[in-house]
Amino acid sequence: MKPALLILLVISLALLGIAVVLWMFLLLHRMVDNCRTTWRKHIADEWLERLLPVLENLEPVAGLPQIQSHAKLEAVLALVGDLNERFRGQYRERLKEVLVHIGGEDYGLKLVHHRHAKARVHGCALLGWTGLNPNVDFALEHCLRDADGQVRVEAAYSLSIRQECGVALHAVLESLREGGCLESERVRDIVRKFAPTHVRELAGLLAQADSAREKVLLLDAISVAADLAQSGVVAAQLTHPAPSVRAAAVRTLEKLADPAHMEQVAALTTDTDPKVRLAVAEYAFSMGRNAGARYLLWQLAQDVNFDVQRVATRGLATLKGDFWERLREGCHQDALLESLVEEALEAASPTLVRS
């Protein structure tokens, strides 16, 4: 055999050998993964039978065995999370007792000190489920100073659920200002959860906040708290340089149903940002039969932005009155406005008038 053919044969056999080894490795990996899935399903089925009587208070939590294996504990924790989702928090308090008893709380306290950030995030999420324990609160507050932003966000979310710990909202926000954490939608949920019990703190933080994003989050939280007494603090943001803040301030006044600052809102009908003008249109519509609000809608119905025009026109069509009639009479010179008026008439029939 020629040397070239021999070399080619050796290379072919080597490649074939590598392919066979890779195939065997993938096959083994698939077999192991299938075994793990089957084992987890078996554990979930076994513990489902144990947990249901406990959740229904037919059997005590103390009757459940404590779990020593981390792998088995992870499988049971996944089941507990699934049950909480399925029953929409109906058994939340009972599940807290279960988690503590089976070792979930101790496991979470270990995870928050793990060297991998993913494990620390998992630990923070787990501790958010557990009951009152100063050690848990201390561990989560410590995680607010973690170098990883995702860990800080998850710790803050868990603290927002466990508000009995008494952590201040300003401490939570301070930990989230770095690393772009404030941009996360999860942070909006965090601030919202703190809102009902931290209304006065929200107003102070809003006045002190430097970033536009933080102000938007705080304005949204004030709207969730629904405290009309904070409307003055909100109205002060109507002149903020950032359009996102101005728009958020208008939306908050809308949700607070505050007509007292309509004159300040009216100044924004000529705002350079269409999102701000759109917020003004929605605010004016929410004010119902107020004559000043209908005048704002009439102005905005002639806006250069289509979305603003559409909302304002539909608002006037619903509320009716002199400004609606003026708009109908004067719309024929503008084909787009005329089509919006016709569309608004169809949408408002039968008319649902806000009072």
C-alpha positions, 0 to 999 in steps of 0.5 A, spaced: 500 500 500 502 506 498 504 511 504 499 516 502 493 511 502 496 508 508 496 515 512 489 517 509 486 510 512 489 512 519 486 519 519 479 516 517 480 511 522 482 516 527 476 520 525 471 514 525 474 513 532 472 520 535 465 520 532 464 513 535 466 516 542 462 522 541 456 518 539 457 514 546 458 520 550 452 523 547 448 517 548 451 516 555 449 523 557 442 522 554 441 516 558 443 520 565 439 526 563 433 521 562 434 517 569 435 524 572 428 526 569 425 520 571 428 520 578 425 527 579 418 525 577 418 519 582 420 524 587 415 529 585 409 524 585 411 521 592 412 528 595 405 530 592 402 525 596 405 527 602 404 534 601 396 535 599 394 532 606 399 537 609 396 543 605 389 541 607 391 541 614 389 534 615 396 532 617 401 536 621 407 539 618 412 535 623 409 529 620 414 530 613 421 527 613 426 532 613 431 532 607 438 531 607 440 530 600 441 537 596 438 533 589 432 531 593 431 537 596 431 541 589 426 536 586 421 537 592 422 545 592 421 545 584 414 541 586 413 546 592 414 552 587 409 549 582 404 548 587 404 555 589 403 557 582 398 552 581 394 554 587 395 562 586 398 563 593 392 559 597 397 555 601 403 560 601 403 560 609 403 553 610 408 552 604 413 556 608 412 552 614 413 546 610 420 549 607 422 551 614 421 543 616 424 540 610 430 544 610 429 549 605 431 555 609 437 552 611 439 550 604 437 557 602 442 560 607 448 556 605 446 558 597 447 565 599 454 564 601 456 560 594 461 562 590 457 562 584 452 568 583 447 563 580 447 559 586 446 566 590 440 568 586 437 561 587 438 562 595 435 569 595 429 567 591 428 561 596 429 565 602 423 570 600 419 564 601 420 562 608 417 565 614 419 570 620 427 569 621 432 574 623 437 570 620 434 570 613 433 577 613 440 579 615 442 574 610 438 578 604 440 585 607 447 582 606 446 580 599 444 587 597 451 589 597 453 583 593 458 584 587 453 581 582 447 585 580 442 579 579 443 577 586 442 584 589 435 584 585 433 578 587 435 579 594 431 586 594 425 582 591 425 577 597 425 583 602 419 586 598 415 580 599 418 579 607 416 586 609 416 584 616 423 585 616 422 592 616 428 594 611 427 601 609 426 602 601 432 607 601 436 602 603 434 597 597 434 603 592 441 605 594 443 597 593 440 597 586 443 604 583 449 601 580 450 596 575 444 598 571 439 594 576 434 600 576 433 598 568 430 591 570 422 591 570 423 586 576 425 592 580 419 596 578 415 590 581 419 591 587 418 598 588 411 597 587 410 591 593 414 596 598 409 602 596 403 601 600 407 601 606 412 606 605 408 612 602 411 617 606 418 615 604 416 614 597 415 622 596 421 623 600 425 619 595 422 622 589 424 629 591 431 626 592 432 622 586 437 624 581 436 619 575 430 619 571 429 612 571 429 612 579 423 618 579 419 614 574 419 608 578 417 612 584 412 615 581 409 609 579 409 606 586 406 612 588 400 611 583 400 604 586 399 606 593 393 611 591 395 616 596 392 623 593 396 627 599 402 626 595 399 629 588 403 636 590 410 632 590 408 628 583 406 635 580 413 638 582 415 633 577 411 636 571 417 640 569 422 635 570 427 635 564 426 628 562 420 627 558 419 620 561 419 623 568 414 628 565 410 623 562 410 618 568 408 624 573 402 625 568 400 618 568 400 618 576 396 624 577 391 620 572 391 614 577 390 619 583 384 622 579 387 629 581 384 635 578 387 640 582 393 640 578 390 640 571 393 647 569 400 645 570 398 639 566 395 643 561 402 646 560 404 640 557 399 640 551 405 643 547 410 639 550 416 637 545 415 629 546 409 626 543 409 621 549 408 626 554 402 629 550 399 622 549 399 622 557 396 628 557 390 626 553 389 620 557 389 624 563 384 629 560 379 623 558 380 620 565 377 627 568 370 626 565 366 631 564 370 637 567 370 643 562 377 644 562 379 637 561 375 637 555 378 643 552 385 639 553 382 634 549 380 639 543 387 642 543 390 635 543 385 632 537 389 637 533 396 634 535 401 633 529 402 626 532 397 620 530 396 617 537 395 623 541 390 625 536 386 618 536 386 618 544 383 625 544 378 624 539 375 618 542 375 622 549 371 627 546 366 623 542 365 619 549 364 625 553 360 629 548 359 637 549 360 643 545 368 641 544 366 635 540 361 639 536 366 644 534 371 638 532 366 635 528 364 641 524 371 643 523 374 637 521 372 637 514 379 640 512 383 635 515 382 628 512 386 624 517 382 628 523 375 627 519 377 619 519 379 619 526 372 623 528 368 618 524 372 612 527 371 615 534 363 616 533 363 608 531 367 606 537 363 611 542 356 608 539 353 606 544 356 612 548 359 610 555 359 617 558 364 618 564 361 622 569 
